Amino acid sequence: MDGYSLEEKRAFAIKDNIADGEWDKELLGNKWSDLPLDDWGLLGQWKLDDKYSQNIGKVVYEPNKSNHKASDLYQAEHKFDEEINNLKNEEIKHLLKARVSYFGNFDFAKIADYYAYQATPEEQRLFEKLGLVLLDKDKLIENGFSKIMSYLDKDHEE
């Protein structure tokens, strides 16, 4: 992870493993106490970063007619390509390339545009299966999302 500060590497290590990691909370409290572990949900109540929790933005996206290329829909991470390609073990190369793909960025607005106006039926079916688009049948998300979130917040507080 060249190019990242020590603080960024430490934060990434924690945040990337919050859901599935097993934690020695005493060790974390002593050795990593300079980090906002509680805010990340490690030592107490789980919280989203403010940039996500304060303003969820528009729940429903209306696609715009456009002519996107497939390369517009996703920004791949290439930071590790040279190192991975220098390896001799093809199976390990495949594993590492799969992991690096986790760091890519999807442009969901452009994906929705492409889905609505350019995708073939086969592409649309796979976009749906892979969760690249969510279809709001009968406006369930649009009409119920805020109510569900407030209910979950109240339930979590109790």
ChimeraX commands (.cxc) that place a marker at each C-alpha (Angstrom):
marker #1 position 0.00,0.00,0.00 radius 0.5
marker #1 position 2.68,2.43,-1.03 radius 0.5
marker #1 position 1.50,5.99,-1.26 radius 0.5
marker #1 position -0.68,5.81,1.86 radius 0.5
marker #1 position 0.29,7.30,5.19 radius 0.5
marker #1 position 0.63,5.08,8.25 radius 0.5
marker #1 position -2.60,6.56,9.61 radius 0.5
marker #1 position -4.46,5.76,6.38 radius 0.5
marker #1 position -3.12,2.18,6.40 radius 0.5
marker #1 position -4.16,1.68,10.03 radius 0.5
marker #1 position -7.64,3.10,9.38 radius 0.5
marker #1 position -8.05,0.91,6.31 radius 0.5
marker #1 position -7.00,-2.22,8.24 radius 0.5
marker #1 position -9.66,-1.59,10.87 radius 0.5
marker #1 position -12.52,-0.37,8.67 radius 0.5
marker #1 position -12.05,-3.14,6.11 radius 0.5
marker #1 position -12.46,-5.82,8.77 radius 0.5
marker #1 position -15.07,-4.41,11.15 radius 0.5
marker #1 position -17.84,-6.73,10.00 radius 0.5
marker #1 position -15.89,-9.99,10.05 radius 0.5
marker #1 position -12.79,-9.45,12.12 radius 0.5
marker #1 position -12.12,-10.89,15.55 radius 0.5
marker #1 position -10.73,-8.23,17.82 radius 0.5
marker #1 position -8.52,-8.09,20.88 radius 0.5
marker #1 position -10.17,-4.96,22.25 radius 0.5
marker #1 position -7.63,-4.57,25.04 radius 0.5
marker #1 position -4.74,-4.59,22.55 radius 0.5
marker #1 position -6.58,-2.19,20.25 radius 0.5
marker #1 position -7.37,0.13,23.15 radius 0.5
marker #1 position -3.73,0.19,24.22 radius 0.5
marker #1 position -1.84,0.19,20.90 radius 0.5
marker #1 position -4.35,1.91,18.61 radius 0.5
marker #1 position -6.01,4.28,21.08 radius 0.5
marker #1 position -5.07,7.30,18.97 radius 0.5
marker #1 position -7.63,6.23,16.34 radius 0.5
marker #1 position -11.38,6.90,16.60 radius 0.5
marker #1 position -12.15,3.19,17.08 radius 0.5
marker #1 position -15.47,3.84,18.80 radius 0.5
marker #1 position -16.68,5.99,15.91 radius 0.5
marker #1 position -15.84,3.15,13.56 radius 0.5
marker #1 position -17.99,0.75,15.56 radius 0.5
marker #1 position -15.21,-1.29,17.07 radius 0.5
marker #1 position -15.47,-0.58,20.76 radius 0.5
marker #1 position -19.05,0.53,21.13 radius 0.5
marker #1 position -22.02,1.55,19.05 radius 0.5
marker #1 position -21.50,1.37,15.31 radius 0.5
marker #1 position -21.66,4.71,13.48 radius 0.5
marker #1 position -21.32,5.64,9.84 radius 0.5
marker #1 position -18.87,8.36,8.89 radius 0.5
marker #1 position -20.65,11.72,8.87 radius 0.5
marker #1 position -20.28,12.07,5.12 radius 0.5
marker #1 position -22.56,9.02,4.74 radius 0.5
marker #1 position -24.90,9.31,7.69 radius 0.5
marker #1 position -25.87,12.97,7.61 radius 0.5
marker #1 position -27.12,13.28,4.06 radius 0.5
marker #1 position -28.10,10.19,2.14 radius 0.5
marker #1 position -29.16,12.32,-0.79 radius 0.5
marker #1 position -31.75,11.39,-3.33 radius 0.5
marker #1 position -33.14,7.90,-2.80 radius 0.5
marker #1 position -34.41,7.52,-6.35 radius 0.5
marker #1 position -32.25,8.27,-9.37 radius 0.5
marker #1 position -33.90,9.07,-12.67 radius 0.5
marker #1 position -31.58,7.95,-15.49 radius 0.5
marker #1 position -30.53,10.50,-18.08 radius 0.5
marker #1 position -30.42,9.63,-21.74 radius 0.5
marker #1 position -26.75,9.47,-22.65 radius 0.5
marker #1 position -24.23,7.50,-24.60 radius 0.5
marker #1 position -21.79,6.06,-22.06 radius 0.5
marker #1 position -18.97,3.75,-23.00 radius 0.5
marker #1 position -18.44,0.73,-20.77 radius 0.5
marker #1 position -15.18,2.30,-19.61 radius 0.5
marker #1 position -17.20,5.26,-18.21 radius 0.5
marker #1 position -19.04,3.00,-15.75 radius 0.5
marker #1 position -16.11,1.78,-13.68 radius 0.5
marker #1 position -12.71,3.10,-12.64 radius 0.5
marker #1 position -10.35,0.18,-12.07 radius 0.5
marker #1 position -7.47,0.29,-9.61 radius 0.5
marker #1 position -4.11,-0.15,-11.34 radius 0.5
marker #1 position -1.79,0.71,-8.49 radius 0.5
marker #1 position -0.63,-2.89,-7.99 radius 0.5
marker #1 position -0.64,-4.11,-11.61 radius 0.5
marker #1 position 3.12,-4.02,-12.15 radius 0.5
marker #1 position 3.92,-5.86,-8.91 radius 0.5
marker #1 position 1.26,-8.51,-9.55 radius 0.5
marker #1 position 2.32,-9.02,-13.17 radius 0.5
marker #1 position 5.92,-9.61,-12.05 radius 0.5
marker #1 position 4.85,-12.68,-10.05 radius 0.5
marker #1 position 5.40,-16.09,-11.59 radius 0.5
marker #1 position 2.57,-17.99,-9.86 radius 0.5
marker #1 position -0.45,-17.58,-12.16 radius 0.5
marker #1 position -2.95,-18.74,-9.53 radius 0.5
marker #1 position -1.69,-16.16,-7.03 radius 0.5
marker #1 position -1.78,-13.50,-9.77 radius 0.5
marker #1 position -5.45,-14.37,-10.37 radius 0.5
marker #1 position -6.23,-14.19,-6.65 radius 0.5
marker #1 position -4.50,-10.82,-6.23 radius 0.5
marker #1 position -6.16,-9.33,-9.31 radius 0.5
marker #1 position -9.53,-10.40,-7.94 radius 0.5
marker #1 position -8.71,-8.69,-4.64 radius 0.5
marker #1 position -7.49,-5.50,-6.33 radius 0.5
marker #1 position -10.80,-5.28,-8.19 radius 0.5
marker #1 position -12.37,-4.62,-4.77 radius 0.5
marker #1 position -10.70,-1.19,-4.80 radius 0.5
marker #1 position -12.26,-0.05,-8.07 radius 0.5
marker #1 position -14.99,2.59,-8.18 radius 0.5
marker #1 position -18.39,2.16,-9.79 radius 0.5
marker #1 position -20.19,5.23,-11.16 radius 0.5
marker #1 position -23.72,4.14,-10.27 radius 0.5
marker #1 position -25.39,7.13,-11.93 radius 0.5
marker #1 position -23.73,6.30,-15.24 radius 0.5
marker #1 position -24.51,2.60,-14.71 radius 0.5
marker #1 position -28.20,3.49,-14.26 radius 0.5
marker #1 position -28.10,5.62,-17.41 radius 0.5
marker #1 position -26.47,2.80,-19.37 radius 0.5
marker #1 position -28.91,0.24,-17.96 radius 0.5
marker #1 position -31.96,2.32,-18.88 radius 0.5
marker #1 position -30.96,3.40,-22.39 radius 0.5
marker #1 position -28.15,1.27,-23.78 radius 0.5
marker #1 position -27.97,-2.17,-22.16 radius 0.5
marker #1 position -29.18,-5.29,-23.90 radius 0.5
marker #1 position -31.75,-7.42,-22.05 radius 0.5
marker #1 position -28.99,-9.88,-21.14 radius 0.5
marker #1 position -26.84,-7.06,-19.72 radius 0.5
marker #1 position -29.82,-5.67,-17.80 radius 0.5
marker #1 position -30.51,-9.08,-16.25 radius 0.5
marker #1 position -26.90,-9.38,-15.06 radius 0.5
marker #1 position -26.79,-5.79,-13.79 radius 0.5
marker #1 position -29.84,-6.63,-11.67 radius 0.5
marker #1 position -28.44,-9.95,-10.43 radius 0.5
marker #1 position -25.14,-8.33,-9.44 radius 0.5
marker #1 position -26.82,-5.42,-7.64 radius 0.5
marker #1 position -25.47,-2.75,-9.98 radius 0.5
marker #1 position -28.99,-1.34,-10.23 radius 0.5
marker #1 position -31.92,-1.55,-7.86 radius 0.5
marker #1 position -35.35,-1.35,-9.41 radius 0.5
marker #1 position -37.92,0.32,-7.22 radius 0.5
marker #1 position -40.94,-1.82,-8.04 radius 0.5
marker #1 position -44.13,-0.13,-6.85 radius 0.5
marker #1 position -41.96,2.67,-5.36 radius 0.5
marker #1 position -41.29,0.63,-2.23 radius 0.5
marker #1 position -37.85,2.15,-1.71 radius 0.5
marker #1 position -38.95,5.67,-2.56 radius 0.5
marker #1 position -41.97,5.56,-0.26 radius 0.5
marker #1 position -40.65,3.44,2.56 radius 0.5
marker #1 position -36.93,3.94,2.91 radius 0.5
marker #1 position -37.08,6.89,5.32 radius 0.5
marker #1 position -39.70,5.17,7.48 radius 0.5
marker #1 position -37.65,1.98,7.66 radius 0.5
marker #1 position -34.49,3.90,8.57 radius 0.5
marker #1 position -36.20,5.83,11.39 radius 0.5
marker #1 position -37.71,2.58,12.70 radius 0.5
marker #1 position -34.29,0.89,12.68 radius 0.5
marker #1 position -32.69,3.88,14.41 radius 0.5
marker #1 position -35.32,3.81,17.19 radius 0.5
marker #1 position -35.01,0.03,17.54 radius 0.5
marker #1 position -31.20,0.27,17.76 radius 0.5
marker #1 position -31.41,2.95,20.49 radius 0.5
marker #1 position -33.70,0.74,22.58 radius 0.5
marker link #1:1,2 radius 0.2
marker link #1:2,3 radius 0.2
marker link #1:3,4 radius 0.2
marker link #1:4,5 radius 0.2
marker link #1:5,6 radius 0.2
marker link #1:6,7 radius 0.2
marker link #1:7,8 radius 0.2
marker link #1:8,9 radius 0.2
marker link #1:9,10 radius 0.2
marker link #1:10,11 radius 0.2
marker link #1:11,12 radius 0.2
marker link #1:12,13 radius 0.2
marker link #1:13,14 radius 0.2
marker link #1:14,15 radius 0.2
marker link #1:15,16 radius 0.2
marker link #1:16,17 radius 0.2
marker link #1:17,18 radius 0.2
marker link #1:18,19 radius 0.2
marker link #1:19,20 radius 0.2
marker link #1:20,21 radius 0.2
marker link #1:21,22 radius 0.2
marker link #1:22,23 radius 0.2
marker link #1:23,24 radius 0.2
marker link #1:24,25 radius 0.2
marker link #1:25,26 radius 0.2
marker link #1:26,27 radius 0.2
marker link #1:27,28 radius 0.2
marker link #1:28,29 radius 0.2
marker link #1:29,30 radius 0.2
marker link #1:30,31 radius 0.2
marker link #1:31,32 radius 0.2
marker link #1:32,33 radius 0.2
marker link #1:33,34 radius 0.2
marker link #1:34,35 radius 0.2
marker link #1:35,36 radius 0.2
marker link #1:36,37 radius 0.2
marker link #1:37,38 radius 0.2
marker link #1:38,39 radius 0.2
marker link #1:39,40 radius 0.2
marker link #1:40,41 radius 0.2
marker link #1:41,42 radius 0.2
marker link #1:42,43 radius 0.2
marker link #1:43,44 radius 0.2
marker link #1:44,45 radius 0.2
marker link #1:45,46 radius 0.2
marker link #1:46,47 radius 0.2
marker link #1:47,48 radius 0.2
marker link #1:48,49 radius 0.2
marker link #1:49,50 radius 0.2
marker link #1:50,51 radius 0.2
marker link #1:51,52 radius 0.2
marker link #1:52,53 radius 0.2
marker link #1:53,54 radius 0.2
marker link #1:54,55 radius 0.2
marker link #1:55,56 radius 0.2
marker link #1:56,57 radius 0.2
marker link #1:57,58 radius 0.2
marker link #1:58,59 radius 0.2
marker link #1:59,60 radius 0.2
marker link #1:60,61 radius 0.2
marker link #1:61,62 radius 0.2
marker link #1:62,63 radius 0.2
marker link #1:63,64 radius 0.2
marker link #1:64,65 radius 0.2
marker link #1:65,66 radius 0.2
marker link #1:66,67 radius 0.2
marker link #1:67,68 radius 0.2
marker link #1:68,69 radius 0.2
marker link #1:69,70 radius 0.2
marker link #1:70,71 radius 0.2
marker link #1:71,72 radius 0.2
marker link #1:72,73 radius 0.2
marker link #1:73,74 radius 0.2
marker link #1:74,75 radius 0.2
marker link #1:75,76 radius 0.2
marker link #1:76,77 radius 0.2
marker link #1:77,78 radius 0.2
marker link #1:78,79 radius 0.2
marker link #1:79,80 radius 0.2
marker link #1:80,81 radius 0.2
marker link #1:81,82 radius 0.2
marker link #1:82,83 radius 0.2
marker link #1:83,84 radius 0.2
marker link #1:84,85 radius 0.2
marker link #1:85,86 radius 0.2
marker link #1:86,87 radius 0.2
marker link #1:87,88 radius 0.2
marker link #1:88,89 radius 0.2
marker link #1:89,90 radius 0.2
marker link #1:90,91 radius 0.2
marker link #1:91,92 radius 0.2
marker link #1:92,93 radius 0.2
marker link #1:93,94 radius 0.2
marker link #1:94,95 radius 0.2
marker link #1:95,96 radius 0.2
marker link #1:96,97 radius 0.2
marker link #1:97,98 radius 0.2
marker link #1:98,99 radius 0.2
marker link #1:99,100 radius 0.2
marker link #1:100,101 radius 0.2
marker link #1:101,102 radius 0.2
marker link #1:102,103 radius 0.2
marker link #1:103,104 radius 0.2
marker link #1:104,105 radius 0.2
marker link #1:105,106 radius 0.2
marker link #1:106,107 radius 0.2
marker link #1:107,108 radius 0.2
marker link #1:108,109 radius 0.2
marker link #1:109,110 radius 0.2
marker link #1:110,111 radius 0.2
marker link #1:111,112 radius 0.2
marker link #1:112,113 radius 0.2
marker link #1:113,114 radius 0.2
marker link #1:114,115 radius 0.2
marker link #1:115,116 radius 0.2
marker link #1:116,117 radius 0.2
marker link #1:117,118 radius 0.2
marker link #1:118,119 radius 0.2
marker link #1:119,120 radius 0.2
marker link #1:120,121 radius 0.2
marker link #1:121,122 radius 0.2
marker link #1:122,123 radius 0.2
marker link #1:123,124 radius 0.2
marker link #1:124,125 radius 0.2
marker link #1:125,126 radius 0.2
marker link #1:126,127 radius 0.2
marker link #1:127,128 radius 0.2
marker link #1:128,129 radius 0.2
marker link #1:129,130 radius 0.2
marker link #1:130,131 radius 0.2
marker link #1:131,132 radius 0.2
marker link #1:132,133 radius 0.2
marker link #1:133,134 radius 0.2
marker link #1:134,135 radius 0.2
marker link #1:135,136 radius 0.2
marker link #1:136,137 radius 0.2
marker link #1:137,138 radius 0.2
marker link #1:138,139 radius 0.2
marker link #1:139,140 radius 0.2
marker link #1:140,141 radius 0.2
marker link #1:141,142 radius 0.2
marker link #1:142,143 radius 0.2
marker link #1:143,144 radius 0.2
marker link #1:144,145 radius 0.2
marker link #1:145,146 radius 0.2
marker link #1:146,147 radius 0.2
marker link #1:147,148 radius 0.2
marker link #1:148,149 radius 0.2
marker link #1:149,150 radius 0.2
marker link #1:150,151 radius 0.2
marker link #1:151,152 radius 0.2
marker link #1:152,153 radius 0.2
marker link #1:153,154 radius 0.2
marker link #1:154,155 radius 0.2
marker link #1:155,156 radius 0.2
marker link #1:156,157 radius 0.2
marker link #1:157,158 radius 0.2
view
